């Protein structure tokens, strides 16, 4: 049985990205999966798709990721 590591928010370049909620979900999921948080990526998607307001969707995403710009993201690579 694989031990689940303690969750830590990951950086996701969603500031300045196409604001379509599906696009933002995809960006967040990609970054979460890169760090091994597959379960959290699915959970984020499920929760966002069940909510009814855009602002609520953004708040849910911020529970999982640290929003950055693509410039911030590129500087660290």
C-alpha positions as CSV (number, residue, x, y, z in Angstrom):
1,X,0.0,0.0,0.0
2,X,1.5,3.3,-1.1
3,X,1.7,6.0,1.6
4,X,0.0,9.3,0.7
5,X,2.3,12.3,1.2
6,X,1.0,15.3,3.1
7,X,-0.7,17.7,0.7
8,X,1.1,21.0,0.0
9,X,-0.3,23.6,-2.4
10,X,1.4,23.7,-5.8
11,X,2.0,26.8,-8.0
12,X,-0.3,27.0,-11.0
13,X,0.0,29.6,-13.8
14,X,-3.7,30.6,-13.9
15,X,-3.2,34.4,-13.5
16,X,-3.5,35.9,-17.0
17,X,-4.6,32.5,-18.5
18,X,-7.8,32.1,-20.5
19,X,-10.4,32.5,-17.7
20,X,-12.7,29.7,-19.0
21,X,-13.3,27.6,-15.9
22,X,-12.5,24.4,-17.8
23,X,-9.2,25.8,-18.9
24,X,-8.4,26.8,-15.3
25,X,-9.3,23.3,-14.0
26,X,-7.0,21.8,-16.6
27,X,-4.1,23.9,-15.6
28,X,-4.6,23.2,-11.9
29,X,-5.0,19.5,-12.5
30,X,-1.8,19.3,-14.6
31,X,0.3,21.0,-11.9
32,X,-1.2,18.8,-9.2
33,X,-0.6,15.6,-11.1
34,X,3.0,16.7,-11.8
35,X,3.6,16.7,-8.0
36,X,1.9,13.4,-7.6
37,X,-1.5,14.7,-6.3
38,X,-3.7,12.6,-8.6
39,X,-6.5,12.2,-5.9
40,X,-6.5,16.0,-5.2
41,X,-6.6,16.8,-9.0
42,X,-9.8,14.7,-9.3
43,X,-11.2,16.2,-6.1
44,X,-10.6,19.7,-7.3
45,X,-12.4,19.0,-10.6
46,X,-15.4,17.3,-8.9
47,X,-15.8,20.2,-6.5
48,X,-15.5,22.9,-9.1
49,X,-17.9,21.3,-11.5
50,X,-20.5,20.9,-8.7
51,X,-20.4,24.6,-7.6
52,X,-22.6,27.2,-9.3
53,X,-20.6,30.4,-9.2
54,X,-17.4,31.4,-10.9
55,X,-16.0,33.1,-7.8
56,X,-16.7,29.9,-5.8
57,X,-14.9,27.9,-8.4
58,X,-11.8,30.2,-8.1
59,X,-11.9,29.9,-4.3
60,X,-12.0,26.1,-4.5
61,X,-9.0,26.2,-6.9
62,X,-7.1,28.4,-4.4
63,X,-7.5,25.6,-1.8
64,X,-5.3,23.4,-3.9
65,X,-3.0,25.8,-5.8
66,X,-1.1,29.0,-5.4
67,X,-2.1,31.1,-8.4
68,X,0.9,32.5,-10.3
69,X,1.4,34.2,-13.7
70,X,3.1,32.3,-16.5
71,X,6.0,34.6,-16.0
72,X,6.4,33.7,-12.4
73,X,6.2,30.0,-13.3
74,X,8.8,30.3,-16.1
75,X,11.3,32.1,-13.9
76,X,11.5,29.1,-11.6
77,X,12.1,26.5,-14.2
